[in-house]
């Protein structure tokens, strides 16, 4: 028996209805109604808004006179966690979390 004939037999067998005495209909009737879909732009807008708010809060709670670019220079030069470096890391973390949330979106 060649592969084409076997495949044809399997496909024909798969098309035949199996009497399940109404089991499938009962299961489908017992399932909850799907939730209505929200606007597709809502989740990305909320994530980006949260990132913007998180970045603004990170900048506002940073010590006075902090230069974020100096923080990245401090990190690149391995100077430790100076206040500017912590501020830069906090802003980067807010952007990273938003990227993870958007990448994990399964819709």
C-alpha positions as a Markdown table, in Angstrom:
| # | Residue | x | y | z |
|---|---|---|---|---|
| 1 | Unk | 0.0 | 0.0 | 0.0 |
| 2 | Unk | 1.5 | 3.3 | -1.0 |
| 3 | Unk | 1.5 | 6.5 | 1.1 |
| 4 | Unk | -1.1 | 8.3 | -1.0 |
| 5 | Unk | -3.7 | 5.5 | -0.5 |
| 6 | Unk | -3.0 | 5.2 | 3.2 |
| 7 | Unk | -3.4 | 9.0 | 3.6 |
| 8 | Unk | -6.6 | 8.9 | 1.6 |
| 9 | Unk | -8.0 | 6.1 | 3.8 |
| 10 | Unk | -7.1 | 8.0 | 7.0 |
| 11 | Unk | -8.7 | 11.2 | 5.7 |
| 12 | Unk | -11.9 | 9.4 | 4.8 |
| 13 | Unk | -12.0 | 7.8 | 8.2 |
| 14 | Unk | -11.5 | 11.1 | 9.9 |
| 15 | Unk | -14.4 | 12.7 | 8.0 |
| 16 | Unk | -16.9 | 10.1 | 9.3 |
| 17 | Unk | -19.1 | 11.3 | 12.1 |
| 18 | Unk | -18.9 | 9.5 | 15.4 |
| 19 | Unk | -22.1 | 9.2 | 17.4 |
| 20 | Unk | -21.4 | 10.5 | 20.8 |
| 21 | Unk | -25.0 | 10.6 | 22.0 |
| 22 | Unk | -25.1 | 14.4 | 22.3 |
| 23 | Unk | -21.9 | 14.6 | 24.4 |
| 24 | Unk | -20.3 | 17.3 | 22.2 |
| 25 | Unk | -23.4 | 19.4 | 22.2 |
| 26 | Unk | -23.7 | 19.2 | 26.0 |
| 27 | Unk | -20.1 | 20.2 | 26.5 |
| 28 | Unk | -20.4 | 23.1 | 24.1 |
| 29 | Unk | -23.6 | 24.3 | 25.8 |
| 30 | Unk | -21.8 | 24.2 | 29.2 |
| 31 | Unk | -18.9 | 26.4 | 28.2 |
| 32 | Unk | -19.0 | 30.0 | 29.3 |
| 33 | Unk | -19.8 | 32.7 | 26.7 |
| 34 | Unk | -16.6 | 34.3 | 25.4 |
| 35 | Unk | -15.9 | 37.8 | 26.8 |
| 36 | Unk | -16.4 | 40.6 | 24.4 |
| 37 | Unk | -13.2 | 41.8 | 22.7 |
| 38 | Unk | -11.9 | 45.2 | 23.7 |
| 39 | Unk | -10.5 | 47.6 | 21.2 |
| 40 | Unk | -7.2 | 46.3 | 19.8 |
| 41 | Unk | -5.4 | 49.5 | 20.5 |
| 42 | Unk | -6.3 | 49.6 | 24.2 |
| 43 | Unk | -3.7 | 47.2 | 25.7 |
| 44 | Unk | -0.7 | 48.8 | 23.8 |
| 45 | Unk | -2.0 | 52.3 | 24.8 |
| 46 | Unk | -2.2 | 51.3 | 28.5 |
| 47 | Unk | 1.3 | 49.7 | 28.4 |
| 48 | Unk | 2.8 | 52.8 | 26.7 |
| 49 | Unk | 1.0 | 55.1 | 29.1 |
| 50 | Unk | 2.3 | 53.1 | 32.1 |
| 51 | Unk | 5.8 | 53.3 | 30.7 |
| 52 | Unk | 5.5 | 57.0 | 30.3 |
| 53 | Unk | 4.2 | 57.4 | 33.8 |
| 54 | Unk | 6.9 | 55.1 | 35.2 |
| 55 | Unk | 9.7 | 57.0 | 33.4 |
| 56 | Unk | 8.3 | 60.4 | 34.6 |
| 57 | Unk | 8.1 | 59.0 | 38.2 |
| 58 | Unk | 11.7 | 57.7 | 37.9 |
| 59 | Unk | 12.9 | 61.1 | 36.8 |
| 60 | Unk | 10.9 | 62.9 | 39.5 |
| 61 | Unk | 12.0 | 60.8 | 42.3 |
| 62 | Unk | 15.7 | 61.0 | 41.2 |
| 63 | Unk | 17.9 | 63.1 | 43.4 |
| 64 | Unk | 18.1 | 66.8 | 42.4 |
| 65 | Unk | 20.5 | 67.6 | 39.6 |
| 66 | Unk | 20.8 | 64.1 | 38.3 |
| 67 | Unk | 21.9 | 63.8 | 34.7 |
| 68 | Unk | 20.6 | 60.5 | 33.3 |
| 69 | Unk | 23.2 | 60.5 | 30.5 |
| 70 | Unk | 25.9 | 60.8 | 33.2 |
| 71 | Unk | 24.3 | 57.7 | 34.9 |
| 72 | Unk | 24.8 | 55.7 | 31.7 |
| 73 | Unk | 28.4 | 56.9 | 31.5 |
| 74 | Unk | 28.9 | 55.9 | 35.1 |
| 75 | Unk | 27.5 | 52.4 | 34.4 |
| 76 | Unk | 29.7 | 52.1 | 31.3 |
| 77 | Unk | 32.8 | 53.0 | 33.3 |
| 78 | Unk | 31.9 | 50.6 | 36.1 |
| 79 | Unk | 31.7 | 53.4 | 38.7 |
| 80 | Unk | 29.1 | 51.7 | 40.8 |
| 81 | Unk | 25.5 | 52.6 | 41.5 |
| 82 | Unk | 25.6 | 56.4 | 41.6 |
| 83 | Unk | 22.2 | 58.3 | 41.8 |
| 84 | Unk | 22.3 | 59.1 | 38.1 |
| 85 | Unk | 23.0 | 55.4 | 37.3 |
| 86 | Unk | 20.1 | 54.3 | 39.4 |
| 87 | Unk | 17.8 | 56.7 | 37.7 |
| 88 | Unk | 19.0 | 55.5 | 34.3 |
| 89 | Unk | 18.4 | 51.9 | 35.4 |
| 90 | Unk | 14.9 | 52.7 | 36.6 |
| 91 | Unk | 13.9 | 54.2 | 33.3 |
| 92 | Unk | 15.5 | 51.3 | 31.4 |
| 93 | Unk | 13.6 | 48.9 | 33.6 |
| 94 | Unk | 10.3 | 50.6 | 32.9 |
| 95 | Unk | 10.9 | 50.3 | 29.1 |
| 96 | Unk | 12.0 | 46.7 | 29.5 |
| 97 | Unk | 8.8 | 45.7 | 31.4 |
| 98 | Unk | 6.7 | 47.4 | 28.7 |
| 99 | Unk | 8.6 | 45.4 | 26.0 |
| 100 | Unk | 8.1 | 42.2 | 27.8 |
| 101 | Unk | 4.3 | 42.8 | 28.3 |
| 102 | Unk | 3.9 | 43.7 | 24.6 |
| 103 | Unk | 6.0 | 40.7 | 23.5 |
| 104 | Unk | 4.0 | 38.3 | 25.8 |
| 105 | Unk | 0.7 | 39.5 | 24.3 |
| 106 | Unk | -0.9 | 36.4 | 22.8 |
| 107 | Unk | -4.0 | 38.0 | 21.2 |
